Amino acid sequence: MAQAHALERLVQALRYLPGVGVKSAQRMAFHLLQHEREGAARLAQALQQALASMRHCALCHTFTEAEICPTCLDPQRDRSQLCVVETPADQATLERTGAYRGRYFVLMGKLSALDGVGPREIGLAQLLARVDHLVDAEREVREVILATNFTAEGETTAHLITQALKARGVQVTRLARGVPIGSELEYVDLGTIAHALVDRR
């Protein structure tokens, strides 16, 4: 009975992962216990260490082990640009492109009335304070790039931030939407094509 209870707890814990249902969690649990016991132990240890040592950067709110993350401390970053993203995962994705060398501000999610997530929950006040500091004290930031996702919630979040930043003397831009590289127009959804026409350069 104790073994079954422990197995069930493992299955339920694995379901916290995004996109993992009961069957997927069961497959993972059985695989770890039968074929990857050493890997499972390393996974458990790494997760415990991450939970104990990772925190939010005091400046940009991404995950870091120190008070200030390496990106914020990097003197080679373009200090005239501040990119606003929804999550640390979004920041990591942008970093992998190698196309952006400015600084970041990571929101604590996106606006969602249905989920009870408002401006306070996403850290809007902290973002505005950060922009005010950079504009008034350092006079460095000239552009705030809104890189929230192109969902209804992401668009609402971007609109709210744009309105809040209008009077702060910085240019506010939004990521362009377009046709993916390597795609054929007949297979691209009409909304993407419409936005690509509007955002053409």
N, C-alpha and C positions, 0 to 999 in steps of 0.2 A: 504493500500500500504506500509506503514511504517513497519507493522508487517511482511509482506512477504519479504521485503528487509532485515530485521533483521534475519529472518529465513534462507534466502539464504546466508547471510554472515556467519552464524553459520555453515551451511553445507560446505561452501567453506573452512572455518577454520579447520574443522574436517578432511578434505581431505589432510591436511599437514601431518597427521599421516601415517606412512609407511603401505602400503598394503590396504589402505582405499580408495575405489572408491566412485562414486556418490551415489549409492544405499546404501552402508554401512553407509556413512556419513549421509544420510537422516534418516536411521533407528536410528542411535545414537542421532541425533538431536531431533527427535520426542519422543524418549524414555526419554531423559533428561528433555525435556519440559513438558511431560505429567506425568511421573512417578517419576522422580528424581530431582525435582527442587532444593531441599536442597543440594543434591549431586552435582548438576551442579554448584551451588554457591561455594561450597567447592573446587571443581575442578578449577574453575576460580581463586579463591583466592590463592590456592596452586601454580598454574602456574605463577601467577603474582609475588608471593614471590620468587619462584625459579629463575625466570628471573632476579629479582632485586638483589638476594644475591649470586647466584652461579657463580663461575669463574673457570678458569683453574689453577691448581696447578703450582707454579713457577718452580717446579723441574720435575714433571712427566707428567704434562698436563691433569691429570684426573680432574673431576669436584669436587669442594670443596667450602666451604663457607669462609675458611681462605686462607691466602696466600700460606701456605704449607698444603697439605692434611694429614690426620691422618696416612695413610700408610707410607708416607715418614718420618714422625716424630717418628714412632714406633721403639724403640731401639731393639725390639726383632726380627725384620726382618733380614734375612740373607743378609748381605751387600756385599757378594761376587757374587751375581747373579742379573742380570738386565733383566727383561722380557719385550720384545717389542711387543705391541699389536696395533691393528688398531684404536680401539675406547674405550671410557670409559665403554661401555656396554660389550666389550670383557674382559676388566679387571675385571669387576664385576662377569662375568661368571667364570673366573679362580679362583677368590677368593672363590666362593661358593663351589668349589671342595675341598677346604682345603688341597690340595696337594702341593701348592707352598707357600713358606714363604719368598721369596726374595723381591726385589724392582721392580718397573715398569717404563716404559716410554711409554706414549700413543701417537701414531702418530695421525695426523689430517686426517686420512683416508688411502687410498692406491693409488698407482700410477695408472693413467688411462689416456692414451693419448687421447682417444675419448672424455673424459670429461674435458680435459685441466688441469689435475692434475699431476703436476710434483714433483720433489724432494723438491722444495721450499714450495709447498702447503702442503705437508705432514709433514714438520718440520724436514727434514733430517739433516740440519745444526745444529739444536738444539740438536738432538740426538747425533751427533758426538761430539759436544761440551761437552755434559753431560758425555759421555764415556771418553773423554780426561781428564776431570776434575777428574773423579772417578779413572782413572788409574794413572794419573800423580800426582795429589795432595793427594788423599787419599790412593791410592794403594790398593783398596779394591776389585773392580770388577774383577773377574777372568773368568766369563762366561756371555755372552749375549745370551739369549734364544729368538729366533724369533718365535713369536706365531701369525703371520699374518694368515689370512684365506687361505684355500686350494682352492682358485680360481685362474684364470689366473693372475688377478691383484695382488692378495696376494702373489703369487709365484714370480712375477716380482719384487714386493717390497722387498721381502725377499732376492732375488738375489742381488739387488742393495745395500742393507744394508750390506750383507755379503762381497761384494767387497770393500765397503768403510771401513769396520772394519778390513780387513785382516792385515793391517800394524800397528795395534794398540796394539798388544800384548795380546789380550784377545781371549779366545775360543768362537767361534760362533757356536751355535747349533740350530736345527730346531725341532719343535714338530714332533713326529713320527705320521705316519698315519697307521691305522690298522683296523682290523675287529672289529666292535662294540660288546661289551659284550652282550651275550644272543642271538646273531644272528646265523643263519645257513648259511654255505658257499654257498649253491646253490642259496640263495636269495640275496647274497651280490654282488654288481657290480664288474666287472672284474678289473677295475682300482684300487679299494680299496684293493682287494686281492693281486694284483701285488705289490702295495706299501707295504703291510703288509709283503710280502716275502722279499722284499729288506730291510726293516727296522727291520727284525726279530732280537731278542736278544737271 
